[in-house]
């Protein structure tokens, strides 16, 4: 049976890698990559560094271009745009698996952070396997190797515990935060916020803990009262993004930050 | 300056350890432990295994007994009981740090999973440092090393992505879930549920993905429609807990599981 591994490689620091991830990398006959445009060079560099360091005797990488995606869609059109883009991506993945994996071959995807948070690879693979089996193929095994998420890296950089005593934590997106801080959760981690939504929140008594390029030499951290530091974060973020050509950032919003 | 490291060692699999965690372990002069009663033997065994494997030339461990805690409190009394127990625990930690760390000494706590989720160590240390500085001490540096959380381990074991496309994920406790599935979040990870709260939820069209002793040879996984598998989970859980003397489990509840 063919096997496809989805390996979490951590949030940017090569030393976020786990021993389990290294063992999984050593099982792979081929590494599948997706060309990510602007982010590509840094991503490819980290991947190359990890493979050079941990996989002896060389390795094989097969890359596919990332399909175009409508990034201007909003509302339900946003969801449709993402699903459409994922469907086209699935076609590329399916072709790579069919072309590159022998009967007992092992392929691997290296993904940022942890495969279970805001990464679509596992969903795509499950869909491809389903389609393969539905058309008479024998499918393939899927394995997921957990990693240090950018959420964990953010918390560590700020020495934070995400939850308060007995409390909940919501992990959400910038798009959803645009509707305002949720009423019944006081600790909110926000991912994928290209629009600096935090800066438009009117809330007082909310602290923000923000981080970009977490775990890398370019890591930037800003924290403080949301209303007092939001302009600084917007400024720092725009400058960093212009300099590097891309940015990955995340943050925690904490209501009533004085409470344990 | 003295330094205290809080090192996430992953959810139970020794290979969840990161290279960053190993580097941090090698910086420590002393490892602080807390006697956890029933869980103690397994916890101490994993800690010993990790230290034996990764820290050359021997290591020093100092243990303190864990203070008694009122586990029957509920409502606001629960929060007070946890805070009271953490305050007494803080006294023990403060004494260990004062007694065992020289002027530039490095101490370390090894914690399950990731230090930022439902682990109080960072909060206790911040409080101890504050009290130390307030009484004329020079305090100490605190560093946090992220790890693979039990949430990530649960997701990997079930090959799950926790969020749906563009959706949110709530991480909460069994106590809070007792009020019912939240209305506006469809993916809910539940920790610290000693009362099998899931079994009392009336909801249809909810899937559960449950795991215990994640990442260990004792790992148990059950998943399916909540109403169909809840009795099996309660049964399996009770049996496992009786056999081992303790259990650590977590689960995802997913409303409308057919949707991407």
Interface residues (C-beta under 8 A of the other chain):
Chain A: X8 X10 X11 X13 X14 X15 X16 X17 X18 X19 X20 X23 X78 X79 X82 X83 X86 X114 X115 X116 X117 X118 X119 X120 X122 X123 X126 X142 X143 X144 X145 X146 X147 X148 X149 X151 X152 X153 X155 X156 X157 X159 X160 X161 X162 X163 X165 X166 X167 X168 X169 X170 X171 X172 X173 X175 X176 X182 X184 X185 X260
Chain B: X8 X10 X11 X13 X14 X15 X16 X17 X18 X19 X20 X23 X78 X79 X82 X83 X86 X114 X115 X116 X117 X118 X119 X120 X122 X123 X126 X142 X143 X144 X145 X146 X147 X148 X149 X151 X152 X153 X155 X156 X157 X159 X160 X161 X162 X163 X165 X166 X167 X168 X169 X170 X171 X172 X173 X175 X176 X182 X184 X185 X260
